[in-house]
Amino acid sequence: VSGSAAYVAGVGMTRFGRFPERAVASLGREAGLAALRDAGVEPSAVQAVVCGSARSGTLLGRESGLGQLVGWELGIRHVPVHNLKNYCASGADAMDVGRTIVQSGDADVVLVLGVEKMSQRRGRGAALTSDGMEVEGDLGFSPPGYFGLLAQRHMAEYGTTREQLAMVAVKNRRMGAMSPYPQYRDTVTVEDVLDSRPMVGVLNLLDCCPTTDGAAAVVLVSEAVADRVGRARLVRVSTVLRSGLYDQVKDATTFDLDVRTAHAAYERAGIGPEDVDVAEVHDAFTIAEIVHYEDLGFCAKGDGGKLVHEGVTDLGGRLPVSTGGGLMSRGHPLGATGVAQVVEVATQLRGEAGERQVEGARVGLTHVAGGFMEGDIATSGIAVLSR
Amino acid sequence: VSAETFLPGEDAREIPVMRRSEEGWELLGSRCPRCGEHRYPARVLCPHDLSECDVVALSPVGVVYAAAQVHLGPVGFPAPYWVGWIDLPEEVRVYTILDVPDGTEAVPGDRAELAPRVVRTEPHEVVGPVFRTGR
């Protein structure tokens, strides 16, 4: 890694939700335009586009070229455009590639996009995030099933309670109600979660994130640009992306891939988990957020349930997590999530998060766990942001 | 397997997850001839030393690592049904559907025995490596 840095100069996103009447181009255009305007960058200044989207082929019949489509909408032409597909981590992948391009010196201004439209859906009801699980797919596998099994082990081994799982949803829905962007902007109670429709094992409907349409965008700029325009509103960003470990018999209450990726991310950023002031993690399921606390080093192994129970990760706690509502509230437009997380954390570090602002936040982290492969998570993507 | 019946992931995997022997269905894994590591589903090359692996029958009896009842499943899988992870003596973990006797629940530590059956019929019939649980 070179000594130079990449900086977030502008952020933008659509409201997330279900918008079957909106074209995917419209979602991408709105997010991209907002990010360009926030950064004060003209389309002609953009020197590369990176676009993450996981399911545009299956769902929309547009497998290739979403980056070109959104770029065309925004008047960006004759630049390198990279289209990335990497499960739920497609947006995190786009951030990693964008950061790499900026640090390589190939481009000083890069537009990073995450775009997904899921309300338009062929093959309704089939599990959407299980590429790499062809055998399991014929055996009734779904992501909730995986996390239902994981929840059983975590509760048995560490005494994590059903109520603690519910508290993740309650917390994230409450913070989501303070943001203009989430799909769900109402709150829920522990009782609501416990009384919602059973899904798999102990997990109920309100333990699971919804499927969602939405787009998010980030303008990344180089050290040279930062020197020229000043760093007053810039947020420094470093990223790490890693593929799975594929171990066979393992402790299913931890993702060793995330543990190792977090180590690499902290090392690259020159910080430790104790320095993190605010975080967005991949809370696709309530139990997942609890496991991510542990794997990212926010607490000791097994203490994740206590962390949410004691309010440590709530607004006003030592380390608020999912201030943007997380996947629980914001929803999960697969390829957009990793970029939307960066939008939220950058907004926090700029002190512009309004009612949900984490006072004095200087260091933030985003985390996505994407896809499955041979029983393991297929991708881990972590970004560390700082002022 | 007849022309109309498939094994799980058959169109995507080079090595099938089961084969029929004189005694019935066998669960297949791979074994590296150099390091001895088993994998399920079977791999062509050992991920550690890239040796060409042997295809071997795995033990039909294992232990439940985790189990959960599915109340709302994907299309083609009418709920409720059980899924779980079974640990086999070869140190492989098998995700599959479980047959849990009426009036019981599957919990970690339960014995589990291979008992293949048809697991789905649409869009085509699939015979899966179902495990039957018990104490």
Interface residues (C-beta under 8 A of the other chain):
Chain A: G123 R124 G125 A126 A127 E134 V135 E136 G137 D138 L139 G140 F141 S142 P144 G145 G148 L149 L150 A151 Q152 R153 A156 R197 P198 M199 V200 G201 V202 L205 Y246 Q248 V249 K250 A252 E374 G375
Chain B: F6 L7 P8 G9 D11 A12 R13 V17 H38 R39 Y40 P41 P47 Y65 A66 A67 A68 Q69 V70 H71 L72 G73 P74 V75 F77 Y81 V83 G84 W85 D87 E91 V92 R93 Y95 T96 I97 P108 V119 R120 V126 G128 P129
